[in-house]
Amino acid sequence: MTGSDQEGEDDEKTQDNEAHEKEILNTYIKELEERLTTKQELRASNQNAQNIRPAESYFSKLDSNVKKNTAFVKKIKNFTGTQLDVYLKDMSGLNLSKYVSEVAAGLVDAKLKMTDVAAAIKLCSVLHQTYADFSQHLFDNWQKNLSFKVGEKISNPSKLRVDLRLYADLVQIGIFNNKNAFTLLGNVLTTLINMDKEEHFNVSIILSFCKHCGEDYAGLVPRKIRQLEEKFRMQIPRSTFLPPEKQQNVKYLLRDYYLSITKHLIKDHQEMLNFEKQNIRILQNKGELSHERKEKLEAMQTAIDKLYTATQTFAEILDEDMPTLKAQTPHQSQENMIVTGSGPDIDENSQSYIEKIWCDVETQKFYCQLPELQAFLPTSYINKIPSPPQEEDALTEEVLDADIATEEFEEEAKIEEIPVTTEEEIEDNATTTASNKIVLEAFLNNLPNCVNREMIDNAAIDFLVTLNNKHNRRKLVKALFGVNRTRLDLLPFYARFVAILHPALPEVGNELCQMLRQDFKYHVRKKDQINIESKIKVVRFIGELVKFKLYSKIEGLFCLKILLHDFSHHHIEMACNLLEVCGRFLYCSPDSHQRTKIYLEQMMRKKSVMMLDSRYVTQIENAYYYVNPQML
């Protein structure tokens, strides 16, 4: 594309933008002229009402039936703009002389919408031009409705927002003859503004008044329209309802309220920044944030967003400049504030993802590609298997965020439960023949010899097809849990074995996870410096089950959190072994990336401030750089 072509396109865009802006300005001027003309005509008619009201003889011809008049009053109490023609038709045949006060009260008490205001003004004009005492009754009711004390909380802001606009329009179209009508409006505005310069609960009410009545009472022209007026040198019509000096007084009042909002916004925004700084310090020291602090930060952000939007709207209507808010410094970014959240967006099938989380394709196949049980078992059988029940004490992120109570991990004597032989077990034992026992024992004795993927897959299918009963499943779980503490090489295969069975036999995985969970808690409570091989076996087994998604990521992270809570001696070795097995998986998974990152940083901080044996330092660094090799 040549330079001249580019310039031609730019000129076309500029012309299109100018045409669009001019259309906006013309539409605004047209609507404003129509609105001003309508109000001027209504005002002229209402001010001349005493000369056009019907004579007394006119009312004697109308229907004075109590039932019909009462029904009309009830309709007015439920006023809607769409029914205006019905109200006018009913009113033309009724003598409402004795019900004018009730009609006036009904209109004031009615819960109107903004779209009903124009119809309500029309009806009030007709009533005023028909009944001489309607104006006074209406004003008396408005005086009761709009009278509230300084400091008194507005019970129904939505109704007051509509009522204030309706009353302001009624004053403008000349319904009220007394000077007190304008004074009442001024008192309401002054009270709403002066009692709300701290919290700004009434901002929606004042904003509504500015939008719908600001041009008439304060000569307000939105900044965008004023700029277009100057750009195209077009004249915008102005309301002549109030003299310029009175409009200026109202504008000063509104501007004073706007300035108080800007101060409120700047103050709250600074408080939020300070709160974020506190959260960052807590994250650096503890590695996590409490649920309450996260909720408080979200609430502060929501409140500031709402206040900022209101301030922006006010600035546009009043043609004022927006306040300047301090920008967040890089270390205050939201990314650092999130405890749980996504890591980088990664395609799980991409080569880079496989290398990061599994190191190579074969490892990925080992953990992600399991035999299809449909080839060996009926599909209907697998589909009917109920999903594993949710444990009542299942961990949630809230539990993970909570502080760890020290007393929970004080040394306790392990209570050995005496096994109770239930009737079901007796029945199982009775039906288990000697030959079945021999076959099961041979299967379990051969299980430690399954040291490749093909052998462990065949063993899992063999158990499903030939040995699947309740007694054998119980024996299998005990055998898997009781794997020799020196045979750490079997743990990945045993975890794969359980993962293959899981779609058809979820109770095997659930029971094994529960036993490992209890054994882990037992070792943590004991705090002894023996049986390190058993402790390492437990955490590595948990890590393998985490990678097969049988042991939840949250619970795996909770184990790491517990070990970091008392990061010394055997707990250091347990934490490092857990990270070596499933740390990279947790770190590269989007839903656990951020929390794992925080725990890694917490571990490295503890290493730097603690006087540790060089052996422990080496283990910690090896685990850290294995999980996050990019830091090398």
C-alpha positions as CSV (number, residue, x, y, z in Angstrom):
1,M,0.0,0.0,0.0
2,T,1.4,3.4,-1.0
3,G,1.6,6.4,1.3
4,S,-1.2,8.2,-0.7
5,D,-3.5,5.2,-0.3
6,Q,-2.9,5.2,3.5
7,E,-3.6,8.9,3.7
8,G,-6.8,8.4,1.7
9,E,-8.0,5.7,4.2
10,D,-7.2,7.9,7.2
11,D,-9.2,10.8,5.6
12,E,-12.2,8.5,5.1
13,K,-12.0,7.3,8.8
14,T,-11.8,10.9,10.0
15,Q,-14.8,11.9,7.9
16,D,-16.8,9.0,9.2
17,N,-15.9,9.8,12.8
18,E,-16.9,13.5,12.3
19,A,-20.2,12.4,10.7
20,H,-20.9,10.1,13.6
21,E,-20.1,12.9,16.1
22,K,-22.2,15.4,14.3
23,E,-25.1,12.9,14.3
24,I,-24.7,12.5,18.1
25,L,-24.8,16.3,18.6
26,N,-27.8,16.7,16.3
27,T,-29.7,14.0,18.1
28,Y,-29.0,15.5,21.5
29,I,-30.1,19.0,20.3
30,K,-33.3,17.6,18.8
31,E,-34.3,15.7,22.0
32,L,-33.4,18.6,24.2
33,E,-35.5,21.0,22.1
34,E,-38.5,18.6,22.2
35,R,-38.2,18.2,26.0
36,L,-37.9,22.0,26.6
37,T,-40.8,22.7,24.3
38,T,-43.1,20.1,26.0
39,K,-42.3,21.5,29.4
40,Q,-42.8,25.1,28.4
41,E,-46.2,24.2,26.9
42,L,-47.2,22.3,30.1
43,R,-46.0,25.2,32.3
44,A,-48.0,27.7,30.3
45,S,-51.1,25.6,30.5
46,N,-50.7,24.9,34.2
47,Q,-50.1,28.6,35.1
48,N,-53.3,29.4,33.2
49,A,-55.2,26.6,34.8
50,Q,-57.6,28.9,36.8
51,N,-58.8,30.4,33.5
52,I,-59.5,27.0,31.8
53,R,-61.0,25.0,34.7
54,P,-64.6,23.8,34.1
55,A,-67.4,25.4,36.0
56,E,-69.2,23.8,39.0
57,S,-72.1,22.7,36.8
58,Y,-69.6,20.5,34.8
59,F,-69.0,18.3,37.9
60,S,-72.7,17.7,38.6
61,K,-72.9,15.8,35.3
62,L,-70.1,13.4,36.2
63,D,-70.5,10.1,38.1
64,S,-70.0,10.5,41.9
65,N,-70.5,6.8,42.6
66,V,-68.4,5.9,45.7
67,K,-67.5,2.5,44.4
68,K,-66.2,3.7,41.0
69,N,-64.3,6.6,42.6
70,T,-62.7,4.4,45.2
71,A,-61.7,1.9,42.4
72,F,-60.0,4.8,40.5
73,V,-58.0,5.8,43.6
74,K,-56.8,2.2,44.0
75,K,-55.7,2.2,40.3
76,I,-53.7,5.4,40.9
77,K,-51.9,3.8,43.8
78,N,-50.6,1.2,41.4
79,F,-49.8,3.8,38.7
80,T,-48.0,2.7,35.5
81,G,-47.2,4.9,32.5
82,T,-48.6,2.4,30.0
83,Q,-52.1,2.8,31.5
84,L,-52.2,6.6,31.2
85,D,-55.0,6.6,28.5
86,V,-57.1,4.3,30.8
87,Y,-56.7,6.7,33.7
88,L,-57.6,9.7,31.6
89,K,-60.7,8.0,30.2
90,D,-61.9,6.9,33.6
91,M,-61.2,10.4,35.1
92,S,-63.2,12.1,32.3
93,G,-66.4,10.4,33.5
94,L,-65.9,10.7,37.3
95,N,-66.5,13.5,39.8
96,L,-63.3,13.3,41.9
97,S,-64.0,16.5,43.9
98,K,-64.2,14.6,47.2
99,Y,-61.3,12.3,46.4
100,V,-58.7,14.7,45.2
101,S,-56.6,14.4,48.4
102,E,-56.7,10.6,48.1
103,V,-55.6,10.8,44.4
104,A,-52.8,13.1,45.3
105,A,-51.6,10.8,48.1
106,G,-51.8,7.8,45.8
107,L,-49.6,9.5,43.2
108,V,-47.0,10.4,45.8
109,D,-47.0,7.0,47.4
110,A,-47.0,5.0,44.1
111,K,-43.8,3.1,43.3
112,L,-43.0,4.6,39.9
113,K,-40.2,3.8,37.5
114,M,-38.3,6.4,35.5
115,T,-40.3,5.4,32.4
116,D,-43.5,6.3,34.3
117,V,-42.5,9.9,35.1
118,A,-43.7,11.5,31.8
119,A,-47.1,9.9,32.1
120,A,-47.4,10.9,35.8
121,I,-46.6,14.6,34.9
122,K,-49.3,14.5,32.2
123,L,-51.9,13.1,34.6
124,C,-51.0,15.7,37.3
125,S,-51.4,18.5,34.7
126,V,-54.8,17.3,33.8
127,L,-55.8,17.0,37.5
128,H,-54.4,20.4,38.2
129,Q,-56.3,21.9,35.3
130,T,-59.5,20.3,36.4
131,Y,-59.5,20.5,40.2
132,A,-58.4,23.8,41.9
133,D,-57.4,22.2,45.2
134,F,-55.3,19.3,43.7
135,S,-52.1,21.4,43.7
136,Q,-52.2,22.1,47.4
137,H,-53.0,18.5,48.3
138,L,-50.2,17.2,46.1
139,F,-47.7,19.6,47.7
140,D,-48.7,18.7,51.2
141,N,-48.1,15.0,50.4
142,W,-44.8,15.8,48.8
143,Q,-43.8,17.8,51.9
144,K,-44.4,14.7,54.1
145,N,-42.7,12.4,51.7
146,L,-39.6,14.4,51.2
147,S,-39.0,15.6,54.7
148,F,-36.2,13.7,56.5
149,K,-33.7,14.6,59.1
150,V,-30.0,15.1,58.7
151,G,-28.2,11.8,59.3
152,E,-31.4,9.8,58.8
153,K,-30.7,6.8,56.5
154,I,-32.7,6.7,53.3
155,S,-35.0,3.7,53.6
156,N,-35.8,3.3,49.9
157,P,-33.2,5.0,47.6
158,S,-34.7,3.6,44.4
159,K,-38.1,5.3,45.2
160,L,-36.5,8.5,46.3
161,R,-34.5,8.6,43.0
162,V,-37.7,8.6,41.0
163,D,-39.6,10.8,43.4
164,L,-37.0,13.5,43.3
165,R,-37.0,13.7,39.5
166,L,-40.8,13.7,39.4
167,Y,-41.1,16.4,42.0
168,A,-38.5,18.6,40.2
169,D,-40.4,18.2,37.0
170,L,-43.7,19.1,38.7
171,V,-42.1,22.3,40.0
172,Q,-40.8,23.1,36.6
173,I,-44.1,22.7,34.7
174,G,-45.9,25.0,37.2
175,I,-48.1,22.6,39.1
176,F,-47.4,24.4,42.4
177,N,-48.2,28.1,42.8
178,N,-46.5,28.7,46.1
179,K,-42.8,29.6,46.6
180,N,-42.3,26.9,49.1
181,A,-42.3,24.3,46.4
182,F,-38.9,25.4,45.1
183,T,-37.6,25.8,48.7
184,L,-38.6,22.2,49.5
185,L,-36.6,21.0,46.5
186,G,-33.6,23.0,47.5
187,N,-33.8,21.7,51.1
188,V,-34.0,18.1,49.9
189,L,-30.9,18.5,47.7
190,T,-28.9,20.3,50.3
191,T,-29.8,17.7,53.0
192,L,-29.0,14.7,50.7
193,I,-25.6,16.2,49.8
194,N,-24.5,17.7,53.2
195,M,-25.2,14.5,55.2
196,D,-23.5,12.3,52.7
197,K,-20.0,13.7,52.1
198,E,-18.2,10.8,53.8
199,E,-19.9,7.5,52.8
200,H,-21.7,8.7,49.6
201,F,-24.7,6.3,50.0
202,N,-26.8,8.9,48.1
203,V,-24.6,9.1,45.0
204,S,-27.1,7.3,42.8
205,I,-29.9,9.7,43.8
206,I,-27.8,12.8,43.1
207,L,-26.5,11.4,39.8
208,S,-30.1,10.7,38.7
209,F,-31.1,14.3,39.4
210,C,-28.1,15.6,37.4
211,K,-28.9,13.4,34.4
212,H,-32.6,14.2,34.2
213,C,-32.9,17.7,35.8
214,G,-29.4,19.1,35.7
215,E,-29.9,21.1,32.5
216,D,-32.9,22.8,33.9
217,Y,-31.8,23.5,37.4
218,A,-28.0,23.9,37.0
219,G,-27.4,24.5,33.3
220,L,-25.4,21.3,33.1
221,V,-24.1,20.2,29.7
222,P,-22.1,16.9,29.5
223,R,-18.4,17.4,28.6
224,K,-18.6,15.4,25.4
225,I,-21.6,17.4,24.1
226,R,-19.9,20.7,25.1
227,Q,-16.7,19.7,23.2
228,L,-18.8,18.7,20.1
229,E,-20.6,22.0,20.3
230,E,-17.3,23.9,20.2
231,K,-15.9,21.7,17.5
232,F,-18.9,22.1,15.1
233,R,-19.7,25.6,16.2
234,M,-23.4,24.7,16.8
235,Q,-25.6,26.3,19.4
236,I,-27.2,24.1,22.1
237,P,-30.6,25.4,23.4
238,R,-30.6,26.4,27.1
239,S,-33.3,26.1,29.6
240,T,-34.8,29.4,30.8
241,F,-36.6,28.0,33.7
242,L,-34.2,29.5,36.3
243,P,-32.0,32.6,35.9
244,P,-28.3,31.9,35.5
245,E,-27.3,33.0,39.0
246,K,-29.7,30.4,40.6
247,Q,-28.5,27.7,38.3
248,Q,-24.9,28.6,39.3
249,N,-25.8,28.1,43.0
250,V,-27.2,24.6,42.3
251,K,-24.1,23.8,40.2
252,Y,-21.8,24.9,43.1
253,L,-23.7,22.5,45.4
254,L,-23.4,19.6,43.0
255,R,-19.7,20.4,42.4
256,D,-19.0,20.4,46.1
257,Y,-20.5,16.9,46.4
258,Y,-18.4,15.8,43.4
259,L,-15.2,17.0,45.1
260,S,-16.1,15.1,48.2
261,I,-16.5,11.9,46.1
262,T,-13.1,12.4,44.5
263,K,-11.5,12.7,48.0
264,H,-13.3,9.5,49.0
265,L,-12.1,7.7,45.9
266,I,-8.5,8.7,46.4
267,K,-8.6,7.8,50.1
268,D,-10.2,4.3,49.5
269,H,-7.8,3.6,46.6
270,Q,-4.8,4.4,48.8
271,E,-6.2,2.1,51.6
272,M,-6.5,-0.7,49.0
273,L,-2.9,-0.2,47.9
274,N,-1.7,-0.3,51.5
275,F,-3.8,-3.5,52.1
276,E,-2.2,-5.1,49.0
277,K,1.2,-4.2,50.4
278,Q,0.3,-5.9,53.7
279,N,-0.8,-9.0,51.8
280,I,2.5,-9.1,49.8
281,R,4.4,-9.0,53.1
282,I,2.2,-11.8,54.5
283,L,2.8,-13.9,51.4
284,Q,6.5,-13.4,51.7
285,N,6.6,-14.4,55.3
286,K,4.0,-17.1,55.5
287,G,3.6,-18.1,51.8
288,E,-0.2,-17.8,51.9
289,L,-3.1,-15.6,52.5
290,S,-6.1,-16.3,54.7
291,H,-9.5,-16.6,53.1
292,E,-10.7,-13.6,55.1
293,R,-8.0,-11.3,53.7
294,K,-8.7,-12.4,50.1
295,E,-12.4,-11.8,50.5
296,K,-11.7,-8.3,52.1
297,L,-9.4,-7.4,49.2
298,E,-12.1,-8.4,46.7
299,A,-14.7,-6.4,48.6
300,M,-12.5,-3.3,48.6
301,Q,-11.8,-3.7,44.9
302,T,-15.6,-4.0,44.1
303,A,-16.4,-0.9,46.2
304,I,-13.7,1.1,44.5
305,D,-14.8,0.0,41.0
306,K,-18.3,1.1,41.9
307,L,-17.2,4.5,43.3
308,Y,-14.9,5.0,40.3
309,T,-17.7,4.5,37.9
310,A,-19.9,7.0,39.8
311,T,-17.1,9.5,39.9
312,Q,-16.5,9.1,36.1
313,T,-20.2,9.7,35.4
314,F,-20.3,12.7,37.6
315,A,-17.2,14.2,36.0
316,E,-18.7,13.8,32.6
317,I,-22.1,15.4,33.6
318,L,-20.5,18.3,35.5
319,D,-17.7,18.7,32.9
320,E,-15.0,18.3,35.6
321,D,-11.6,16.5,35.5
322,M,-11.2,13.0,37.0
323,P,-8.9,12.7,39.9
324,T,-5.5,11.1,39.4
325,L,-5.1,7.8,41.2
326,K,-1.7,6.3,42.1
327,A,-0.7,3.5,39.7
328,Q,0.2,0.1,41.2
329,T,3.9,-0.5,41.3
330,P,5.1,-3.8,39.6
331,H,5.5,-5.7,42.9
332,Q,1.8,-4.9,43.7
333,S,0.5,-6.6,40.6
334,Q,-2.5,-8.8,41.0
335,E,-0.5,-11.8,39.9
336,N,1.5,-11.8,43.1
337,M,-1.7,-11.5,45.2
338,I,-3.3,-14.7,44.0
339,V,-2.6,-17.7,46.1
340,T,-4.4,-20.2,43.9
341,G,-4.7,-19.6,40.2
342,S,-3.5,-20.5,36.8
343,G,0.0,-20.7,35.6
344,P,0.9,-20.1,32.0
345,D,-1.6,-21.3,29.4
346,I,-0.2,-24.6,28.1
347,D,-1.4,-27.0,25.5
348,E,-1.3,-30.4,27.3
349,N,-0.5,-32.2,24.0
350,S,2.4,-29.8,23.0
351,Q,5.9,-31.0,23.1
352,S,7.0,-28.2,25.5
353,Y,4.3,-29.2,28.0
354,I,5.3,-32.9,27.9
355,E,9.0,-31.9,28.5
356,K,8.1,-29.6,31.3
357,I,5.8,-31.8,33.3
358,W,6.8,-35.4,32.3
359,C,10.4,-35.0,30.9
360,D,9.7,-37.3,28.0
361,V,6.9,-38.9,26.0
362,E,7.3,-42.4,27.6
363,T,6.8,-41.0,31.0
364,Q,3.7,-39.1,29.9
365,K,2.3,-42.4,28.4
366,F,3.0,-44.2,31.7
367,Y,0.9,-41.7,33.7
368,C,-1.7,-40.7,31.2
369,Q,-2.4,-43.7,28.9
370,L,-4.2,-46.5,30.8
371,P,-5.7,-49.7,29.3
372,E,-9.3,-49.5,28.2
373,L,-11.3,-51.7,30.6
374,Q,-14.2,-51.9,28.1
375,A,-12.1,-54.5,26.2
376,F,-12.1,-56.8,29.3
377,L,-15.3,-55.9,31.2
378,P,-18.9,-55.1,30.1
379,T,-19.3,-51.4,29.5
380,S,-22.6,-51.4,31.4
381,Y,-20.7,-52.7,34.5
382,I,-18.1,-49.9,34.4
383,N,-20.8,-47.2,33.8
384,K,-22.8,-48.4,36.8
385,I,-19.9,-48.0,39.1
386,P,-20.9,-45.2,41.5
387,S,-18.5,-42.3,41.9
388,P,-16.4,-42.4,45.0
389,P,-18.3,-40.7,47.9
390,Q,-17.1,-37.3,49.1
391,E,-15.5,-37.5,52.4
392,E,-17.1,-35.3,55.1
393,D,-13.6,-33.9,56.0
394,A,-12.4,-33.5,52.4
395,L,-9.9,-30.7,52.2
396,T,-10.8,-27.4,50.5
397,E,-8.7,-24.4,49.5
398,E,-10.1,-22.6,52.6
399,V,-8.6,-25.3,54.8
400,L,-5.4,-25.0,52.9
401,D,-5.4,-21.3,53.5
402,A,-6.0,-21.6,57.2
403,D,-3.2,-21.4,59.8
404,I,-2.0,-24.7,61.1
405,A,-2.7,-25.2,64.8
406,T,0.4,-26.4,66.5
407,E,-1.5,-28.6,69.0
408,E,-2.8,-30.7,66.1
409,F,0.7,-32.1,65.6
410,E,1.8,-32.6,69.1
411,E,3.0,-36.1,69.8
412,E,0.2,-38.5,70.4
413,A,0.2,-42.1,71.1
414,K,-1.0,-44.1,68.1
415,I,-4.1,-45.9,69.0
416,E,-4.2,-49.3,67.4
417,E,-7.7,-50.2,66.6
418,I,-8.7,-53.8,67.4
419,P,-10.0,-55.3,64.1
420,V,-13.6,-56.3,64.4
421,T,-14.6,-59.2,62.4
422,T,-18.0,-58.3,60.8
423,E,-20.6,-60.7,59.6
424,E,-19.6,-59.8,56.0
425,E,-16.0,-60.7,56.6
426,I,-17.0,-64.0,58.2
427,E,-19.2,-64.7,55.2
428,D,-16.3,-63.8,52.8
429,N,-13.9,-66.0,54.7
430,A,-16.4,-68.8,54.6
431,T,-16.9,-68.6,50.9
432,T,-13.2,-68.2,50.1
433,T,-12.0,-71.6,49.2
434,A,-8.5,-72.9,49.8
435,S,-7.7,-72.8,46.1
436,N,-8.8,-69.2,45.8
437,K,-6.5,-68.3,48.7
438,I,-3.6,-70.0,47.0
439,V,-4.3,-68.1,43.8
440,L,-4.6,-64.8,45.6
441,E,-1.4,-65.4,47.5
442,A,0.5,-66.3,44.4
443,F,-0.8,-63.2,42.7
444,L,0.2,-60.9,45.6
445,N,3.6,-62.6,45.9
446,N,4.2,-62.0,42.2
447,L,3.1,-58.4,42.3
448,P,6.6,-57.1,43.4
449,N,8.0,-58.7,40.2
450,C,5.9,-56.5,38.0
451,V,8.5,-53.9,37.2
452,N,7.5,-52.7,33.8
453,R,4.3,-51.2,32.3
454,E,3.2,-54.3,30.4
455,M,3.5,-56.6,33.4
456,I,1.6,-54.2,35.8
457,D,-1.1,-53.7,33.2
458,N,-1.6,-57.4,32.8
459,A,-1.6,-57.9,36.5
460,A,-4.4,-55.3,36.9
461,I,-6.5,-56.9,34.2
462,D,-5.9,-60.3,35.7
463,F,-7.1,-59.2,39.1
464,L,-10.3,-57.6,37.6
465,V,-11.2,-60.7,35.6
466,T,-10.3,-63.6,37.9
467,L,-9.9,-62.3,41.5
468,N,-12.4,-59.5,41.9
469,N,-14.3,-60.0,45.1
470,K,-14.6,-58.1,48.4
471,H,-12.3,-60.2,50.4
472,N,-9.6,-60.1,47.7
473,R,-9.9,-56.4,47.3
474,R,-9.3,-55.9,51.0
475,K,-6.3,-58.1,50.9
476,L,-5.0,-56.3,47.8
477,V,-5.2,-52.9,49.5
478,K,-3.3,-54.2,52.5
479,A,-0.6,-55.7,50.2
480,L,-0.3,-52.4,48.2
481,F,0.0,-50.4,51.4
482,G,2.5,-52.8,52.9
483,V,5.0,-52.6,50.1
484,N,8.5,-53.0,51.4
485,R,10.0,-49.6,52.5
486,T,13.2,-50.4,50.5
487,R,11.3,-51.1,47.2
488,L,10.6,-47.4,46.2
489,D,11.0,-48.5,42.6
490,L,7.6,-50.3,42.9
491,L,5.6,-47.3,43.9
492,P,5.0,-45.9,40.4
493,F,3.8,-49.3,39.2
494,Y,1.6,-49.9,42.2
495,A,0.0,-46.4,41.7
496,R,-0.6,-47.2,38.0
497,F,-2.1,-50.6,39.1
498,V,-4.6,-48.7,41.3
499,A,-5.3,-46.1,38.6
500,I,-6.2,-48.9,36.1
501,L,-8.6,-50.5,38.6
502,H,-10.2,-47.1,39.6
503,P,-12.9,-46.8,36.9
504,A,-14.3,-50.2,38.0
505,L,-13.1,-50.5,41.6
506,P,-12.8,-47.0,43.0
507,E,-12.9,-48.3,46.6
508,V,-9.4,-49.8,46.2
509,G,-7.9,-46.3,45.4
510,N,-10.0,-44.6,48.1
511,E,-9.0,-47.0,50.8
512,L,-5.4,-46.9,49.9
513,C,-5.4,-43.1,49.9
514,Q,-7.1,-43.1,53.3
515,M,-4.5,-45.5,54.8
516,L,-1.6,-43.4,53.4
517,R,-3.3,-40.3,54.7
518,Q,-3.5,-41.7,58.2
519,D,0.0,-43.1,58.1
520,F,1.4,-39.7,57.0
521,K,-0.4,-38.0,59.9
522,Y,0.9,-40.6,62.3
523,H,4.5,-40.0,61.3
524,V,4.1,-36.2,61.5
525,R,2.6,-36.4,65.0
526,K,5.3,-38.8,66.3
527,K,8.2,-36.4,65.4
528,D,10.7,-39.2,66.1
529,Q,14.0,-39.6,64.3
530,I,13.6,-43.2,63.3
531,N,11.9,-45.1,60.5
532,I,13.0,-42.6,57.9
533,E,12.6,-45.2,55.1
534,S,8.9,-45.8,56.0
535,K,8.3,-42.0,56.1
536,I,9.9,-41.6,52.6
537,K,7.9,-44.5,51.3
538,V,4.6,-42.9,52.4
539,V,5.3,-39.5,50.9
540,R,6.6,-40.9,47.6
541,F,3.5,-43.2,47.3
542,I,1.3,-40.2,47.9
543,G,3.2,-38.3,45.2
544,E,2.7,-41.1,42.7
545,L,-1.0,-41.2,43.4
546,V,-1.2,-37.4,43.0
547,K,0.3,-37.8,39.5
548,F,-2.4,-40.3,38.6
549,K,-5.0,-37.9,40.1
550,L,-6.2,-40.5,42.7
551,Y,-4.8,-38.3,45.5
552,S,-6.1,-34.8,45.2
553,K,-3.6,-31.9,44.4
554,I,-5.0,-29.9,47.3
555,E,-4.3,-32.8,49.8
556,G,-0.8,-33.3,48.3
557,L,-0.1,-29.6,48.8
558,F,-1.5,-29.8,52.3
559,C,1.0,-32.6,53.1
560,L,3.8,-30.2,51.8
561,K,2.4,-27.4,53.9
562,I,2.4,-29.5,57.1
563,L,6.0,-30.6,56.5
564,L,7.1,-26.9,55.9
565,H,5.3,-25.9,59.1
566,D,7.9,-27.9,61.1
567,F,10.8,-27.9,58.6
568,S,13.5,-29.9,60.4
569,H,15.2,-33.3,60.4
570,H,13.1,-36.0,58.8
571,H,10.4,-33.5,57.7
572,I,13.0,-31.9,55.4
573,E,13.7,-35.3,53.7
574,M,10.0,-36.1,53.5
575,A,9.3,-32.7,51.8
576,C,12.1,-33.1,49.4
577,N,11.0,-36.6,48.4
578,L,7.5,-35.4,47.9
579,L,8.6,-32.6,45.7
580,E,10.9,-34.9,43.7
581,V,8.0,-37.2,42.9
582,C,5.1,-34.8,42.2
583,G,6.5,-31.3,42.6
584,R,7.0,-30.7,38.9
585,F,3.5,-32.0,38.2
586,L,2.0,-29.6,40.7
587,Y,4.1,-26.7,39.6
588,C,3.2,-27.1,35.9
589,S,-0.5,-27.7,36.5
590,P,-2.5,-24.5,36.1
591,D,-4.7,-25.0,39.1
592,S,-1.9,-25.6,41.5
593,H,1.0,-23.7,39.9
594,Q,0.8,-20.5,42.0
595,R,0.5,-22.2,45.4
596,T,3.3,-24.7,44.6
597,K,5.4,-21.7,43.6
598,I,4.7,-20.0,47.0
599,Y,5.6,-23.1,48.9
600,L,8.9,-23.5,47.0
601,E,9.8,-19.9,47.8
602,Q,8.9,-20.5,51.5
603,M,11.1,-23.6,51.6
604,M,14.0,-21.7,50.1
605,R,13.5,-18.8,52.6
606,K,13.6,-21.3,55.5
607,K,16.7,-22.9,54.1
608,S,18.5,-19.5,54.0
609,V,17.6,-18.5,57.6
610,M,18.1,-21.9,59.2
611,M,21.4,-23.4,60.2
612,L,21.0,-26.7,58.4
613,D,23.4,-29.6,57.8
614,S,25.0,-29.5,54.3
615,R,23.2,-32.8,53.4
616,Y,19.8,-31.1,54.0
617,V,20.8,-28.0,52.0
618,T,21.8,-30.2,49.1
619,Q,18.5,-32.1,49.2
620,I,16.5,-28.9,49.3
621,E,18.3,-27.3,46.4
622,N,18.1,-30.5,44.3
623,A,14.3,-30.7,44.9
624,Y,13.8,-27.0,44.2
625,Y,15.8,-27.0,40.9
626,Y,14.2,-30.3,39.8
627,V,10.7,-28.8,40.2
628,N,11.7,-25.5,38.6
629,P,14.7,-26.1,36.4
630,Q,14.4,-22.6,34.9
631,M,15.9,-21.1,38.0
632,L,19.2,-22.8,37.4
